[in-house]
Amino acid sequence: MANQLGTSLDYFSQGRSPTPWIVSSAVIVVSLLILLVLLVTAGSWLQAGLAAIALAAALIFSVQNGLFLRRFAAHSDRTRIDWQNAEPDLQRQSLSLEVLELSSILEVGDEPAHELQSAYIVAEDLAMRQIQQEDNFPLIRHITIGKAPFEAVMIKNDVVNCIDVSFLVVPDLRQEKIDAMMKKIARVKAAFADAGLRMKVRLMMVLVTQMTPEDEDKLRKILGKQRFEETPVDIDIRLLDFESLQKIYVTE
């Protein structure tokens, strides 16, 4: 069974724990209360009055801080995402389908298909490294979110980017594949709406290409805006050249 991950966006935030604030407030209030009692006992009324004012201010601060923490906790509940690690069987199935499609396009046999499998795994890994380098945000690899599997998820500026990777060797992206992506991201959007989550969902299509510059230009034309006019979410399309990725991360 896949391990359940931390499901709150606060899991990835760099904010500090509220515990020090709670402890500090309690120490200040108790200390001022003790000081007030001592001053009253000693008959130092002026100092006791000042201590009483300070104690009242500390109590007001503590109450306001407590209300803030309650709102913070409520917000955390509204930003809780239901995700899990993708099952290994699901990852193998997805990889097999991608390699089968590449084998069909290139018209190769079983033996070269193993090489394609290795190339696809390397291409996906290098692409994820590049995306993380460009956006400077951590990625969560191979995640099922809203019951839809993705190669990665990146949370950036209250936007949940669901990343789908494809390895293209010809200037074409089948409509069936685009439709499958749209169905997955629509499931994520519906799951967020049902849970009352207020984050924005975006599909990031990462296309790792191994083709001539002319074919890449054809691909860019194929991926024009008119092909994605009725998509349920915003789409971010990243084209990455496989050879260039290898030069950056593999060869010197």
Secondary structure, 3 states (H helix, E strand, C coil): CCCECCCEHHHCCCCCCCHHHHHHHHHHHHHHHHHHHHHHHHCCHHHHHHHHHHHHHHHHHHHHHHHHHHHHHHHHHHCECCEEECCHHHHHHHHHHHHHHHHHHHCCCHHHHHHHHHHHHHHHHHHHHHHHHHHCCCCEEEEEECCEEEEEEEEECCEEEEEEEEEECCCCCCHHHHHHHHHHHHHHHHHHHHHCCCCEEEEEEEEEECCCHHHHHHHHHHCCHHHHCCCCCEEEEEEEEHHHHHHHHCCC
